[in-house]
Amino acid sequence: MSDMIKTSTEKFAKLIEKQLARVERMNAQKDFLDFSKLDTIVIGVCGGDGIGPAITSAAHSILEFLLADEVKAGKVQFKVIDGLTIENRVKANKAIPDDVLDELKACHVILKGPTTTPRAGDPWPNIESANVAMRKELDLFANVRPVKVPEQGIDWTFFRENTEGAYALGSEGFAVNDDIAFDFTVATTEGCERIARAAFDFAAKNGKTKVTAVTKANVVKTTDGKFLDICKKVAKDYPDIELDDWYIDIMTAKLVDEKRRTSFQVLVLPNLYGDILTDEAAEFQGGVGTAGSANLGKRYAMFEAIHGSAPRMVAEGRDKYADPCSIIRAAVMLLNHIGYGDKADKLERALDKCMYEEKKLVITGRDTGATGAEFAQYVMDTIQAL
């Protein structure tokens, strides 16, 4: 018994050392990158695996179309990164192979397709999620997911903390013996404060009047309690913005409460709760295939579809029919982030028209509908007609 406790204590001590080193790196970071001061903005296009390359290619073609003048003038450069497949990651036995990580770090922003995360029963070894690894390696602490359904009065923007919480050490839990296993939840002062401030800054700059913190602080008292306390502290710097807070269990119910849900505007959440709630929220606007996602840090930013890699579609030869709308939504957010708001607005208006108004082409995921490439061309034709 004493040997098991000693071994486990040593493992836990190493985890604490790594997290303390991470805190030092966070505290040393300066302000956000100013894209207006860059001679050339490098956009990485990383297809991932499964249906990722097919849908990413569709969004890439639209970005190339919209930014053609900037590319010609040398203000924007695209860099295609192919190495984030499950096969390549397994070969390197790393969530992100070193050479791929170097390529990612040579970019300023990244448009990323979904990647496969092995689970029990899969033919792959248990390597860490590439998404989780990328968020940690590039310190992409804010996962921003907007959900809009105007006819239902829904206009939500979720700020999910991306680098801490229950996912931070997701591959580093351990079994003490056959009878007991531990995973860990992490909350740091800087980690909580920067996501809270990002949510309040967004609210202040976008005419929002309320931020909602979502935790389970009544039960998970130490880490969730810290998150909520820091949200309350940050709120004092924004006297014109109301802060309210809800527990995650009742919040999942209130999103489907027609009377209550329209009162929510900006929501800030720890990692796990944000993952769950944003998938639920996406269903209101047509499912995860319609929702894009931004992952923001001070130096890097990554924009992605929020759904999985759908390997079954690839196995059935249907990847070219996969719906690219989620990653095209992410491309809208990318354009806004790098300072091309006018082009982002054009793309968003065209995509809304193609998805919800005209519907001249429909994505079904099979040969009964359009391919992703055909839909991308439809979007570009619509942009030209605006």
C-alpha distance (Angstrom), angle and dihedral (degrees) to the residues before:
residue distance angle dihedral
M1 . . .
S2 3.83 . .
D3 3.83 91.4 .
M4 3.80 91.1 53.2
I5 3.79 91.4 50.0
K6 3.81 91.6 47.1
T7 3.81 92.7 50.2
S8 3.79 92.3 47.0
T9 3.79 91.9 47.1
E10 3.81 90.3 52.9
K11 3.81 90.9 50.9
F12 3.78 91.4 49.3
A13 3.81 91.4 48.5
K14 3.81 90.0 56.4
L15 3.80 90.6 51.5
I16 3.80 90.3 51.9
E17 3.81 91.0 50.0
K18 3.81 91.2 52.5
Q19 3.80 92.4 48.5
L20 3.81 92.5 48.4
A21 3.81 88.8 52.9
R22 3.82 88.9 50.5
V23 3.79 90.4 52.5
E24 3.81 89.8 54.2
R25 3.82 90.7 51.9
M26 3.81 91.6 48.8
N27 3.79 92.8 49.3
A28 3.82 90.4 51.4
Q29 3.81 94.5 56.1
K30 3.78 119.4 109.3
D31 3.80 131.9 -154.1
F32 3.79 127.8 -43.0
L33 3.81 118.4 -76.2
D34 3.82 112.4 -91.3
F35 3.81 106.0 -136.5
S36 3.80 92.4 -169.2
K37 3.81 88.9 67.9
L38 3.82 95.7 54.1
D39 3.80 120.5 101.1
T40 3.81 90.4 -151.8
I41 3.80 129.2 15.0
V42 3.81 110.5 -146.7
I43 3.81 113.6 -149.1
G44 3.80 114.1 -165.1
V45 3.81 116.5 -152.0
C46 3.79 110.0 -157.9
G47 3.80 114.5 178.5
G48 3.80 97.6 -168.8
D49 3.80 112.3 -164.8
G50 3.79 142.3 -66.7
I51 3.80 107.9 33.9
G52 3.81 88.9 -15.6
P53 3.82 98.5 99.7
A54 3.81 92.0 48.4
I55 3.80 97.4 50.9
T56 3.81 94.2 37.2
S57 3.77 90.0 53.8
A58 3.82 89.4 56.1
A59 3.81 92.5 52.6
H60 3.81 91.5 42.5
S61 3.80 91.4 56.1
I62 3.82 90.4 52.6
L63 3.81 92.4 49.6
E64 3.81 91.1 48.8
F65 3.81 88.2 51.0
L66 3.81 94.2 49.5
L67 3.81 95.2 42.6
A68 3.81 98.2 40.2
D69 3.81 93.6 118.2
E70 3.80 92.2 47.4
V71 3.80 91.7 49.8
K72 3.81 90.9 49.4
A73 3.81 90.2 50.1
G74 3.82 91.7 48.8
K75 3.78 93.6 -116.4
V76 3.81 92.7 116.5
Q77 3.80 129.7 34.5
F78 3.81 127.2 -172.9
K79 3.81 120.1 -145.6
V80 3.83 118.5 -169.3
I81 3.82 114.4 -147.5
D82 3.81 115.0 -167.6
G83 3.80 104.0 170.8
L84 3.81 103.6 89.0
T85 3.81 96.3 91.1
I86 3.79 120.4 129.1
E87 3.81 89.6 -117.0
N88 3.79 92.8 55.0
R89 3.79 92.8 44.3
V90 3.80 92.3 50.3
K91 3.80 90.9 47.9
A92 3.81 89.7 54.6
N93 3.83 90.9 38.6
K94 3.79 88.5 -134.1
A95 3.79 134.9 110.8
I96 3.82 86.8 -127.3
P97 3.82 118.1 16.3
D98 3.82 113.3 -126.9
D99 3.81 95.2 -115.0
V100 3.81 91.3 50.1
L101 3.80 91.2 48.9
D102 3.81 89.4 52.3
E103 3.82 89.5 52.6
L104 3.80 91.5 49.2
K105 3.80 91.5 50.0
A106 3.82 89.7 53.4
C107 3.83 88.5 65.4
H108 3.78 130.8 75.0
V109 3.81 96.8 -149.4
I110 3.80 131.5 12.5
L111 3.80 131.9 -149.9
K112 3.80 103.4 -155.1
G113 3.79 133.6 -170.0
P114 3.82 122.5 -148.9
T115 3.80 120.7 -75.6
T116 3.79 130.5 -152.6
T117 3.81 117.3 -108.7
P118 3.83 111.4 -161.1
R119 3.77 117.9 -124.3
A120 3.80 134.5 -176.1
G121 3.80 110.6 -60.2
D122 3.82 94.9 23.7
P123 3.80 118.9 123.0
W124 3.81 90.1 -119.5
P125 3.82 130.4 86.9
N126 3.80 118.3 -106.0
I127 3.81 100.4 -91.5
E128 3.79 121.6 160.8
S129 3.79 122.0 -91.4
A130 3.82 110.5 -86.6
N131 3.81 88.3 -140.1
V132 3.78 93.5 54.8
A133 3.81 91.0 44.8
M134 3.80 93.0 49.5
R135 3.78 92.2 49.7
K136 3.80 90.0 51.6
E137 3.83 96.9 42.1
L138 3.82 93.9 47.8
D139 3.82 93.4 32.9
L140 3.80 92.9 -124.8
F141 3.77 94.3 173.5
A142 3.82 101.3 168.1
N143 3.80 121.3 63.8
V144 3.81 105.4 -168.7
R145 3.81 119.5 -165.9
P146 3.80 122.2 174.6
V147 3.81 121.4 -160.3
K148 3.82 120.7 -170.9
V149 3.80 130.2 178.2
P150 3.82 103.6 161.2
E151 3.79 96.3 -174.9
Q152 3.82 89.3 58.4
G153 3.81 95.0 43.1
I154 3.82 91.5 -112.6
D155 3.81 117.9 147.0
W156 3.80 109.4 151.0
T157 3.79 131.7 161.8
F158 3.80 116.4 -168.2
F159 3.80 122.4 -155.4
R160 3.80 105.2 -163.7
E161 3.80 116.9 -173.6
N162 3.77 103.8 -121.6
T163 3.80 111.0 -168.4
E164 3.81 106.9 42.1
G165 3.79 138.4 36.4
A166 3.78 121.8 69.0
Y167 3.82 94.1 -23.3
A168 3.81 99.6 53.1
L169 3.80 93.6 86.2
G170 3.78 97.5 22.0
S171 3.79 94.0 135.4
E172 3.82 95.4 37.5
G173 3.77 103.6 64.0
F174 3.78 115.6 111.2
A175 3.77 144.4 -156.9
V176 3.79 114.0 -117.2
N177 3.80 89.4 -161.6
D178 3.81 137.4 -37.0
D179 3.79 90.8 -66.2
I180 3.81 104.1 50.3
A181 3.80 138.0 34.3
F182 3.80 133.2 177.9
D183 3.78 135.8 -150.0
F184 3.79 123.1 177.8
T185 3.81 141.6 -132.9
V186 3.79 117.9 -151.9
A187 3.81 130.3 -160.8
T188 3.81 124.5 173.7
T189 3.78 129.0 -173.9
E190 3.82 93.8 -121.1
G191 3.80 92.4 42.8
C192 3.80 93.1 53.4
E193 3.79 95.1 40.5
R194 3.79 97.3 50.9
I195 3.84 94.2 50.3
A196 3.81 91.2 46.1
R197 3.79 91.4 49.0
A198 3.81 91.5 47.1
A199 3.81 89.6 54.9
F200 3.80 94.0 47.7
D201 3.83 92.4 44.5
F202 3.79 89.6 53.0
A203 3.78 91.0 48.7
A204 3.80 92.5 49.3
K205 3.82 93.5 48.1
N206 3.80 94.9 45.6
G207 3.79 102.3 46.4
K208 3.80 95.8 -104.8
T209 3.78 119.4 151.5
K210 3.80 103.1 -165.0
V211 3.80 140.2 47.0
T212 3.80 119.6 -167.6
A213 3.81 120.8 -155.5
V214 3.82 114.5 -153.0
T215 3.82 119.1 -160.8
K216 3.79 143.0 130.2
A217 3.80 91.9 -122.9
N218 3.78 93.0 145.9
V219 3.82 89.7 67.9
V220 3.82 107.0 15.8
K221 3.76 88.7 52.4
T222 3.80 104.8 167.9
T223 3.81 105.6 45.3
D224 3.81 100.2 23.1
G225 3.78 88.3 39.8
K226 3.80 89.8 55.1
F227 3.80 91.0 49.0
L228 3.80 92.4 52.0
D229 3.80 94.3 43.9
I230 3.80 91.5 53.1
C231 3.81 91.5 47.7
K232 3.81 87.5 55.3
K233 3.81 90.7 48.4
V234 3.83 93.3 50.1
A235 3.81 90.9 46.4
K236 3.81 89.4 66.0
D237 3.82 88.3 68.9
Y238 3.82 90.1 58.7
P239 3.83 105.6 52.5
D240 3.81 92.9 168.2
I241 3.81 92.8 58.9
E242 3.79 121.9 74.8
L243 3.81 119.5 -136.4
D244 3.78 120.0 -154.8
D245 3.79 128.0 167.5
W246 3.78 136.2 -147.4
Y247 3.78 135.2 -177.0
I248 3.79 115.4 -111.4
D249 3.81 96.1 -119.2
I250 3.80 95.8 55.9
M251 3.80 91.0 37.4
T252 3.81 90.7 63.3
A253 3.80 86.8 57.2
K254 3.80 95.9 44.6
L255 3.80 92.5 56.2
V256 3.80 87.5 66.7
D257 3.81 93.3 43.0
E258 3.81 103.4 104.3
K259 3.80 92.7 -156.6
R260 3.80 96.5 47.8
R261 3.81 105.7 33.0
T262 3.81 96.4 70.7
S263 3.82 90.1 63.4
F264 3.82 93.3 65.9
Q265 3.80 117.8 93.6
V266 3.82 115.6 155.1
L267 3.80 118.9 15.6
V268 3.82 125.7 -168.2
L269 3.80 119.8 -163.9
P270 3.80 144.3 165.7
N271 3.80 116.2 -101.7
L272 3.81 104.8 -90.3
Y273 3.80 96.0 41.2
G274 3.80 90.3 48.2
D275 3.79 91.3 52.7
I276 3.81 92.2 52.2
L277 3.79 98.7 41.0
T278 3.81 96.7 46.7
D279 3.80 91.8 53.9
E280 3.80 89.0 51.6
A281 3.79 91.1 46.9
A282 3.81 92.7 49.9
E283 3.81 89.9 61.6
F284 3.80 89.5 70.1
Q285 3.79 91.9 64.4
G286 3.78 96.2 41.9
G287 3.80 106.9 -68.5
V288 3.79 137.4 -68.9
G289 3.81 89.6 -55.6
T290 3.81 89.0 71.5
A291 3.81 99.7 47.7
G292 3.78 128.6 86.5
S293 3.77 127.8 -160.9
A294 3.80 137.4 -150.2
N295 3.80 123.0 -153.3
L296 3.79 108.2 -163.2
G297 3.78 132.9 -168.0
K298 3.78 132.3 162.4
R299 3.81 94.2 -99.9
Y300 3.82 105.4 19.1
A301 3.79 137.2 33.2
M302 3.80 130.9 -167.0
F303 3.81 126.8 -164.6
E304 3.79 122.3 -162.0
A305 3.78 150.5 157.1
I306 3.80 111.1 -94.5
H307 3.81 96.7 -138.7
G308 3.80 129.9 84.3
S309 3.79 133.6 -94.4
A310 3.84 95.8 -97.2
P311 3.83 97.5 -146.3
R312 3.82 90.0 -178.5
M313 3.81 89.8 66.2
V314 3.79 89.7 53.5
A315 3.80 92.0 47.7
E316 3.81 89.1 52.5
G317 3.80 92.8 47.2
R318 3.79 93.3 -113.6
D319 3.80 101.1 116.8
K320 3.80 93.1 108.1
Y321 3.82 87.9 60.2
A322 3.82 93.6 53.9
D323 3.81 115.8 125.3
P324 3.84 110.8 -103.7
C325 3.83 95.2 -173.3
S326 3.81 95.0 102.4
I327 3.79 94.3 55.2
I328 3.80 91.3 41.3
R329 3.83 86.3 56.6
A330 3.79 86.6 51.9
A331 3.81 88.9 52.4
V332 3.82 88.4 57.1
M333 3.80 88.9 56.2
L334 3.81 91.2 46.3
L335 3.81 91.8 54.5
N336 3.79 91.0 49.8
H337 3.79 91.7 48.6
I338 3.81 95.1 54.0
G339 3.79 93.6 47.2
Y340 3.80 104.7 -95.3
G341 3.79 97.8 116.9
D342 3.80 93.7 151.2
K343 3.78 91.9 57.4
A344 3.81 90.4 44.4
D345 3.81 90.0 54.4
K346 3.81 91.3 50.4
L347 3.79 92.0 50.0
E348 3.80 93.0 47.2
R349 3.81 92.7 49.3
A350 3.79 91.6 47.7
L351 3.81 92.7 47.6
D352 3.81 92.1 49.6
K353 3.78 89.4 50.4
C354 3.80 92.8 49.8
M355 3.82 95.0 44.1
Y356 3.77 103.6 38.3
E357 3.80 111.9 13.6
E358 3.81 116.6 33.3
K359 3.83 99.2 16.6
K360 3.82 91.5 -175.1
L361 3.80 87.9 155.2
V362 3.80 123.4 34.4
I363 3.80 127.7 -161.5
T364 3.81 112.4 -139.5
G365 3.80 100.4 162.1
R366 3.82 89.2 -115.4
D367 3.78 139.4 69.6
T368 3.80 87.9 -85.2
G369 3.81 87.1 78.8
A370 3.79 141.3 38.1
T371 3.78 125.3 -67.5
G372 3.77 119.4 -115.3
A373 3.80 90.2 -109.3
E374 3.81 91.4 52.8
F375 3.79 90.8 49.4
A376 3.82 91.0 49.6
Q377 3.80 89.5 53.6
Y378 3.82 89.2 49.3
V379 3.81 88.9 54.3
M380 3.81 92.2 48.9
D381 3.81 91.7 48.4
T382 3.80 88.4 50.7
I383 3.81 91.9 50.8
Q384 3.79 89.5 54.2
A385 3.80 90.7 51.0
L386 3.81 95.2 51.1
